[in-house]
């Protein structure tokens, strides 16, 4: 399986690289930037394009236009798009971030795989006090008949605005009415999957994000409760659902 992780040279996505390498082998996982997409990197031998977390507006600034057109063409021709957190926002018709608050962002997204809104951050999980995200928090998802932990960093709730061909793969166990946390669908001959939370974080990743240093910018990771069930099983399942292997 050949996997491309989009990088905008801003967001740090090395944890995602290590997670995918554990599951599918590092020799098949690569980074790709906007210039490379424009130069034809999304060839037929690429099984998955991963659009990772980080503030989506930086990604959109480089991809809106011809690069996003190529992403849609790639998926329509049989490719797979995995959007995580910011990448999930980008895969929805419209983003509503911090709606009605000082850090409000409202934008329509050219990829538009999911026929509805991405609403975030989720107030029960984090404050909308900046443009980028929230503190790290472990939340509970209902997936495959189980309740499993997953890392939340400012992801969205998916709210459909019209009938569409999509499936809900996971729901937020702790929220009223258990809204969708992970959704999946088809575009042309390809597939897309959008995850509000970060399934690439397991216990090892959390441990490596915990620092005891002066001026620690990642104190929220140090405060996460220990969860022995935090594993890459969810990511493994999502990859298999997206690609069939």
C-alpha positions as CSV (number, residue, x, y, z in Angstrom):
1,X,0.0,0.0,0.0
2,X,1.4,3.4,-1.0
3,X,0.3,6.2,1.2
4,X,0.9,10.0,0.8
5,X,0.7,12.3,3.8
6,X,0.0,15.9,2.8
7,X,2.4,18.4,4.4
8,X,2.2,22.2,4.2
9,X,5.5,22.7,6.0
10,X,3.6,24.1,9.0
11,X,1.8,21.2,10.7
12,X,4.0,18.5,12.4
13,X,2.6,15.2,11.2
14,X,5.4,12.8,12.2
15,X,3.2,10.9,14.6
16,X,0.9,10.1,11.7
17,X,3.9,8.9,9.7
18,X,5.0,6.6,12.5
19,X,1.5,5.3,13.1
20,X,1.0,4.5,9.4
21,X,4.5,3.0,9.3
22,X,3.7,0.6,12.2
23,X,0.5,-0.5,10.4
24,X,1.5,-0.6,6.7
25,X,5.3,-0.4,6.7
26,X,7.5,2.8,6.5
27,X,8.8,2.0,3.0
28,X,5.3,2.8,1.6
29,X,4.6,6.0,3.5
30,X,5.7,9.3,2.0
31,X,5.1,13.1,2.5
32,X,3.8,15.2,-0.3
33,X,3.4,18.9,-0.7
34,X,1.2,21.2,-2.8
35,X,3.9,21.6,-5.5
36,X,4.3,17.9,-5.9
37,X,0.5,17.4,-6.2
38,X,0.4,20.0,-8.9
39,X,3.3,18.1,-10.6
40,X,1.3,14.9,-10.7
41,X,2.2,13.0,-7.5
42,X,-1.4,11.6,-7.2
43,X,-0.8,8.8,-9.7
44,X,-2.8,5.6,-10.0
45,X,-0.4,3.7,-7.8
46,X,-1.2,5.8,-4.7
47,X,-3.6,4.0,-2.5
48,X,-4.4,6.7,0.0
49,X,-3.9,10.5,0.3
50,X,-4.0,11.5,4.0
51,X,-5.0,15.1,4.8
52,X,-3.9,15.4,8.4
53,X,-4.6,17.6,11.3
54,X,-3.4,21.2,11.9
55,X,-5.2,24.4,11.0
56,X,-7.0,23.8,7.8
57,X,-6.7,27.3,6.5
58,X,-2.9,26.8,5.9
59,X,-3.6,23.8,3.8
60,X,-6.4,25.5,1.9
61,X,-4.2,28.5,1.1
62,X,-1.9,26.1,-0.9
63,X,-4.5,23.7,-2.3
64,X,-7.5,25.7,-3.2
65,X,-7.8,25.8,-7.0
66,X,-5.8,23.5,-9.2
67,X,-4.4,21.3,-6.5
68,X,-7.8,20.5,-4.9
69,X,-9.1,19.8,-8.4
70,X,-6.4,17.2,-8.8
71,X,-7.3,15.7,-5.4
72,X,-10.9,15.3,-6.5
73,X,-9.9,13.9,-9.9
74,X,-7.6,11.4,-8.1
75,X,-10.5,10.2,-5.8
76,X,-13.0,10.1,-8.6
77,X,-10.6,7.9,-10.6
78,X,-10.4,5.3,-7.8
79,X,-8.2,6.8,-5.1
80,X,-8.9,7.2,-1.4
81,X,-8.9,10.3,0.8
82,X,-8.5,10.1,4.5
83,X,-9.2,13.4,6.3
84,X,-8.2,13.7,10.0
85,X,-9.4,16.7,12.0
86,X,-8.4,19.6,9.8
87,X,-8.5,17.2,6.8
88,X,-12.0,16.3,7.8
89,X,-13.1,19.9,8.0
90,X,-11.7,20.3,4.4
91,X,-13.7,17.3,3.2
92,X,-17.1,18.8,4.3
93,X,-19.2,21.2,2.3
94,X,-18.9,24.0,4.8
95,X,-16.7,24.7,7.9
96,X,-18.1,26.5,10.9
97,X,-15.4,27.1,13.4
98,X,-16.2,29.0,16.6
99,X,-19.5,30.2,15.1
100,X,-20.7,33.4,16.7
101,X,-17.5,33.9,18.7
102,X,-14.4,36.1,18.3
103,X,-12.4,33.5,16.4
104,X,-15.2,32.6,14.0
105,X,-14.2,31.0,10.6
106,X,-16.9,30.2,8.0
107,X,-15.8,28.9,4.7
108,X,-17.0,26.6,1.8
109,X,-14.6,23.8,1.0
110,X,-13.9,22.9,-2.6
111,X,-13.4,19.2,-1.9
112,X,-17.0,18.9,-0.6
113,X,-17.1,15.1,-0.2
114,X,-19.5,15.1,2.8
115,X,-22.8,16.9,2.0
116,X,-23.0,19.0,5.1
117,X,-21.4,21.1,7.9
118,X,-18.3,20.6,9.9
119,X,-19.1,22.2,13.3
120,X,-16.3,22.8,15.8
121,X,-14.7,22.9,18.1
122,X,-17.1,20.8,20.3
123,X,-17.8,22.9,23.3
124,X,-18.0,19.9,25.7
125,X,-14.4,19.0,24.7
126,X,-12.6,22.3,24.3
127,X,-12.8,26.0,24.2
128,X,-13.1,28.1,21.0
129,X,-10.5,30.6,22.2
130,X,-8.2,30.6,19.1
131,X,-8.2,29.9,15.4
132,X,-6.2,26.6,15.5
133,X,-7.5,24.0,17.9
134,X,-8.1,23.0,21.5
135,X,-6.1,21.3,24.2
136,X,-5.6,17.6,23.9
137,X,-8.4,15.5,25.4
138,X,-9.3,11.8,25.3
139,X,-12.9,11.2,24.3
140,X,-15.0,8.1,23.8
141,X,-16.2,6.8,20.4
142,X,-18.7,4.1,19.7
143,X,-17.3,2.1,16.8
144,X,-17.9,-1.5,15.7
145,X,-20.1,-2.1,18.7
146,X,-17.3,-1.1,21.1
147,X,-16.5,2.1,23.1
148,X,-12.9,3.1,22.5
149,X,-10.8,6.2,23.4
150,X,-9.5,8.6,20.8
151,X,-7.6,11.8,20.9
152,X,-9.5,15.1,20.4
153,X,-7.7,18.3,19.4
154,X,-10.5,20.5,18.1
155,X,-12.3,18.3,15.6
156,X,-15.9,18.7,14.4
157,X,-19.3,17.2,14.5
158,X,-20.6,16.2,11.1
159,X,-24.1,17.7,10.4
160,X,-25.6,16.6,7.0
161,X,-27.5,19.3,5.1
162,X,-29.0,17.1,2.4
163,X,-29.5,13.5,1.6
164,X,-26.3,11.9,0.5
165,X,-24.7,8.6,0.1
166,X,-22.5,8.3,3.2
167,X,-22.2,6.1,6.3
168,X,-21.5,6.9,10.0
169,X,-18.7,4.7,11.2
170,X,-18.3,6.1,14.7
171,X,-20.3,8.3,17.1
172,X,-19.3,10.5,20.1
173,X,-20.4,8.3,23.0
174,X,-20.4,11.2,25.6
175,X,-22.4,13.7,23.7
176,X,-26.2,14.1,23.6
177,X,-27.8,12.2,20.7
178,X,-24.3,10.7,19.9
179,X,-23.5,12.7,16.8
180,X,-21.2,11.4,14.0
181,X,-17.5,11.4,14.7
182,X,-16.3,9.5,11.6
183,X,-18.1,9.4,8.3
184,X,-17.4,7.5,5.1
185,X,-18.6,7.6,1.5
186,X,-17.8,7.3,-2.2
187,X,-16.9,9.9,-4.8
188,X,-16.8,8.6,-8.3
189,X,-14.9,5.3,-8.3
190,X,-13.0,6.2,-5.1
191,X,-13.7,6.5,-1.4
192,X,-13.4,9.2,1.3
193,X,-13.3,8.9,5.1
194,X,-13.4,11.8,7.5
195,X,-12.4,11.5,11.2
196,X,-13.0,14.2,13.7
197,X,-10.5,12.7,16.2
198,X,-6.9,11.6,15.8
199,X,-6.7,7.8,15.4
200,X,-3.0,8.0,14.8
201,X,-2.3,8.6,18.5
202,X,-1.7,5.5,20.7
203,X,-0.2,5.3,24.2
204,X,3.3,5.5,22.8
205,X,2.5,8.7,20.9
206,X,1.0,10.3,24.0
207,X,4.0,9.3,26.1
208,X,6.4,10.9,23.5
209,X,4.3,14.1,23.6
210,X,4.7,14.3,27.4
211,X,7.7,16.6,28.3
212,X,9.2,17.8,31.6
213,X,10.9,20.9,30.3
214,X,10.9,24.6,31.0
215,X,8.3,26.4,29.0
216,X,6.5,23.2,28.0
217,X,4.1,24.0,25.1
218,X,2.5,20.6,25.4
219,X,1.4,20.5,29.1
220,X,-2.1,19.4,28.0
221,X,-0.6,16.0,26.9
222,X,1.0,15.6,30.3
223,X,-2.4,15.9,31.9
224,X,-4.1,13.2,29.9
225,X,-5.4,10.3,31.9
226,X,-3.7,6.9,31.2
227,X,-5.9,4.8,28.9
228,X,-4.6,1.3,28.2
229,X,-7.1,0.9,25.4
230,X,-5.7,3.8,23.3
231,X,-4.2,1.9,20.4
232,X,-3.9,2.0,16.6
233,X,-6.7,-0.5,16.2
234,X,-9.2,2.3,15.1
235,X,-6.7,3.6,12.5
236,X,-6.1,0.1,11.2
237,X,-9.8,-0.5,10.8
238,X,-10.3,2.8,9.0
239,X,-7.5,2.1,6.5
240,X,-9.0,-1.3,5.8
241,X,-12.5,0.1,5.4
242,X,-11.1,2.8,3.0
243,X,-9.0,0.6,0.8
244,X,-10.2,-3.0,1.4
245,X,-6.8,-4.0,2.8
